[in-house]
Amino acid sequence: MPTSAIGIDLGGTNLKACIMNKTGEFRHLRRRPTQAQKGGPAVLDTIMRMIETVLADEGGSGGILGVGIGSPGFVDEDGTVLGGAQNLPGWEGMQIFEPIKSKFGLNVTAGNDVTVTALAESCFGAAKEVKNSVTLALGTGIGAGIVVNGKVYKGTHGMAGEMGHVIVETNGRQCTCGLKGCVEQYASGTGIVNVAREMCTSFTPQKPSTLARIALENPSGITAKLVYEHAEADDPYALYINDYICHKLSIAIGTILNSLAPDRIILGGGIMKSHELIIATVNKYTPRYCWNSIWERCDIVPAKAGENAGVLGAAALVFEEMEG
C-alpha cells in the first residue's frame, strides 16, 4: 500500500521536490533551477527530470501514492494551466498531468502555490489545531490559500484565494491585474517600496527620519527590508509607512473575516520577518472592518511551516485528494 507522496514546489526561479509521508516527514529534498526563461515545455521537462531524480533516490515508485504540484497561477482539474503565472512565460495553456502520468504511471494533482502552502500550515504549521484558516503570503505580490474543515478550497478552476486583489481604496493605485486599489499595491513587497518612495515628499516628521532622507535622495535604494529595518529602529517615516500599509491590509483581512469567518489568519512571506510589528498593527485596525463576533473568535499569527511549506503542502494535497 502506498504510504508516501511526491511534492513539487514550482517557483519562477527554483523548483523543489521531495518525498513525504502522511505525518509530514520528508526525504530526498532536491532543488534545481526552473529554467523559466526557456518556456513552458522546458519547465515541464524540469519537473519530469526532478521526479525521476527523487524516484531514483527512493529506489522506485512502488510506495508512491501520487504527485502533487504547487504552481503559480491556476491549474484546472484536468491539469491545464489557465493563467496567472506571469513569472513563468509559456506556462499558460500547458497540460501538466498527462505527461507525468504517462511517463511514471502516477496520478497527479495540483494547486496554486499559496493554496498548497495554506495546506502545509493546516497540516503541519500555524493552523494545525484549527479547522478553518486563511493563509496570506506577503511577498512580491499577495496570494492566499483557504482551508475549510481541514481541506483546501480551490474554487472554480482552482482560482480561489486571489485575496491580493481585494479592493482597499476606491480608484486607488493601478494594479497589474487591471483593477485599481488592490491591497497588493499597498502591502506587498513591491507595494511597500512604491508607497515609501512616493509618500516621502508629503511626510512631515516631528523628528529626523533616515528612511525619509533615503527615499528623497536615493529612491532606488528603498526596499521593503530596509523599511522594516528602520521601523524596528523606531524611524518615524518607517513607522508611518508600516501604519499606512497595515491599515490597508486590515481592510482586506476584515473582508476575509466577514466572508469566511475562519478560526485563524496566518501571515507569511518575506515581509513577515518583522511579524511582531505587523501583526500588532493589523490587530489594531482589523476590528474596524469586520463584525465583532467574528473578530473575537479569530486570531492572526505568523506562519510556522517554514521554507519548505510549498513542497510539503503539495505532497499533502496528494493524501487529501487521492487517499481512500
N, C-alpha and C positions, 0 to 999 in steps of 0.2 A: 504494500500500500504506500503511495507517495506521501512523504512527510515534509517535503521542502518545496520551495518555490524560488524561481529566479526573479530578481528585481532589477529593473533598468531605470536609471535616472538620467534623462536626456536633457542636457543643457546646451546653450549656444556655443560654449567653449569646450566643455568636457563632458564625457559620458562615464557614468559609474555603473557597475554591475556587481551583484553578489548573489549568493545562495543563502536562504534564510529558512529556519523552521518556524513553526506557528507561534512560538513563545518569543520570537524576536532575536534569537541567537543566530548570528550570521557568520559566514566563512567565505573565503575566496573573493574578498573585496578587490575589485580591479578598477582602474581608471585609465582612460586614454582620450586624446583629442577627438572632438566630434567631427571635425573637418566640414563644418557647416558651409564654408565658402565654396565647396565643391558641389553643393546642391543636394536635393532630396535623396536621389538614389545612392549617393556616396554616404549619406548619413545612415540610411537603412543598411548598407553594407557594413558600416562600422558597428552597428547594433548586432548584426549577424555574426561578425567575427568575435565580438565580445561574448556572445552566447556560447560560441564554440570554445572560447578560452575557459570560461568558468565550468563548462561541462567537462572539458579535459581535466581541469583541476579536480573536479568531483569524481572523475572516473566513469562518466556515463550519465544518461538521463533516467535511469530506472527508478530513482526515488523522487523525481521531479513532477509536481502536480501541474505546473504551467509557468508561463512567463507573464510578468506584469511590467508595464511601461508607464512611467510618468513623463509626460511630454508637454512642452509649451503648447498653448493653443487648445483646440478642441479636437477630440477623436471620437467619431461616431461609433455606434455599436458594432458596425461591420468592419471597423478598422481603417476607415477612410479619414484622413486628416482634413478637417473642414476649414482650417484657417486659424488666425490669432497667434501665429508663431513668427513674428517679424524677424526674430534673430536666427531663423532657420530658412534661408531663401530656398524655394523649391520644395519645401516640406508639405505645403498645402496641396491636397489632391493625391498624395501618396497613399497607397494601400499597404498597410504595415503588418496586418495579421496573417494573411495568406502565405506570403513568402516564408515567414518564420515557421508557421505550422507545417508547410510543405517540406521544408528542409529538416526540421528537428522532430516532427511528429508531436509537438506540444501545443496545447491550446494557449491562446494569447488574450490578454485583456489590457486595457489602457485607461488612463485618466489624466486630466490636466495635472501639471506638476505640483501645483499648490493643493489640489484635491487629494493627491496621494500623501503629501506632507501632512495634511489635516488628519488623514487616517493613521499615520505614524504617531501623531500626537495623541490620538484617541486610544490606540493600542498600547503604546509604549511610553508616552510622554506626559505632557501637562494636563491632558484631558482623560487620563486613564481611568479615573474614578467617577466620571460623569457620563451620561448617555448622549447629551446633546451639546455640540460645541461648534464654534466657527473659528477657524484659524486664518489670520490675516498675515500675509508676508509683505513686509515693508522693505522693498529693495529698490532697484532702478525704477520699477513701477510698483503697483499694489495688486496682489492677487488674493484670492480667498478660497477656502475649502470648507464645505459644510458636512457635518456628521449628525445624523438624526437617528436616535435609538441605536447608537453604536455602529451605524453603517453609513458609508459615504452617500451623499446625494449628488448625482451628476447632472440632473436636469435633462431637458430635451437636447439630444445630440451631444451630450457632455458639456453643455455650455453654462451650467450653473456656477456661481461663485465670482462673477465679474464685479465684485464689490469696489474695485478701484474706480469704477465708473458711476458710483452713486454721486448724484449732484449735490454739492455742498454750498454752492454760490450761484445764484441765478445770473446768467450772462457773465460768468466768471472766466477764468483762464481757458484758453483754447486747448483742447486735448487732442492728441493724435487720433483718437477714435472718431472724431468729428463733432463730439459734444463740447459744451462749454461748462466749466465749473466742476469737473470731476475731482473727487478727493485725491486721485493720483497726481493731479497737477499741483498739489499743495504738500502732501505728507509722504510722498515717495522720496527716495534719494535725489532724483532729478528735480522734483518739485521743491524740495528744501533749498537746493542750490539756487534755483531760479528766484524763489522768494527772497533769499538772503541777498542776492545781487541787486534786486530791483527795489527793495524797501529801504535800503540804507540811506537813500537821499532824503527820505521823509522822516527818518528816525531822529528824535531829539533827546539824547540821553541826559540823565542828571549827573552821570559821571562818565569818564572816558571809556570808550569801547575799542579794544584792539581789533575785534572782528569787524566792526563797522568801518574802521580805517582800512583794513584789508579789502573789504568789499568795494570801497570807493577807489582805492589806489590800484588794486590788482584783482578785479572781479574774477578772472580766470583761475585764481588761486583758491577760490571758495569751493569747499567740498562739504558734504553732509557730515563727514567725520570731523572736519575742522569746526563746524558749527557746534557739534556736541562736545568736543574737547573744550571749547571756550565756555559752553553752557555749564559744564561741570566745574569750571573755574569761576563761575558767577559773573561772566561777562554780560553786561546789561543788554547788549544787542542780541547776543546768542539766546539769552533767556526770553527776550521778546519774540524772537523767531520761533522758539520752542512753544511758547504760549499760543502764538498765532496758528501754527500748523497743527498742534494738538487740539485746538478748538475745532478746526475743520475736520480732523479725524474723528472727533467726538460726535459731530453731526452725523457722519456716516455710521458710526457704531450705534448711535441711538436709533437710526433707521433699521439697522440689522436686528437690534434687540426687539423693537416693536414688531418686526416682521416674523421673526423666528423664535423669540423667547428662549435662547439657549441657556444652558447651565453655566457656560464659560466661554469667554472670548480669549483666544490665545494670540498674542502678538509676537511675530518672529521676523526674521530677515536681518540684513546688515545694519539697519538703522537702530535695531533694538539692543545694541551694545550699551546704550545708555537707558536701559529699560526702566530703572527706578524713577528717573526724572520723567520719562514719557508716560509711564503708567500713572504716576501721581497726578500729572497734569490732565490726562484723559479722564481719570476718576473725578476730577474737579468739574469738568464740563459736561460729561455724558448725561448725568441726571437731568439736565435741562432739556434733553432731546428724546427722552423715552418715558414710557409710563412707569411710575414709581414702583408699582408692584412687581414689574419685570426686573427693574434695576436692583431691587432688594434681594432678588433670587439669582443673580448672576454675578460672577466676578471676572476680573480681567487680569491675566497673568502672562508672564513671558514664556516663550516656547522652551521645551526641555529636550526634545527628541534629538537635537544635535545636528551636526553637519551631514550625517548620513540619513536624515529623515526621509529624503526623497526616494532613495533606493530601498529603504526598509518599508516605506509606505506602498511602493509599487509591488513589492513581494507580498505584503499583507493583503493587497487587493486581490491577488490570486486566491488566497484562502477564503476571502469573503465571498467571491463570486463563483468559485469552482468546487468548493467542498460540498459534499452531500448531494 
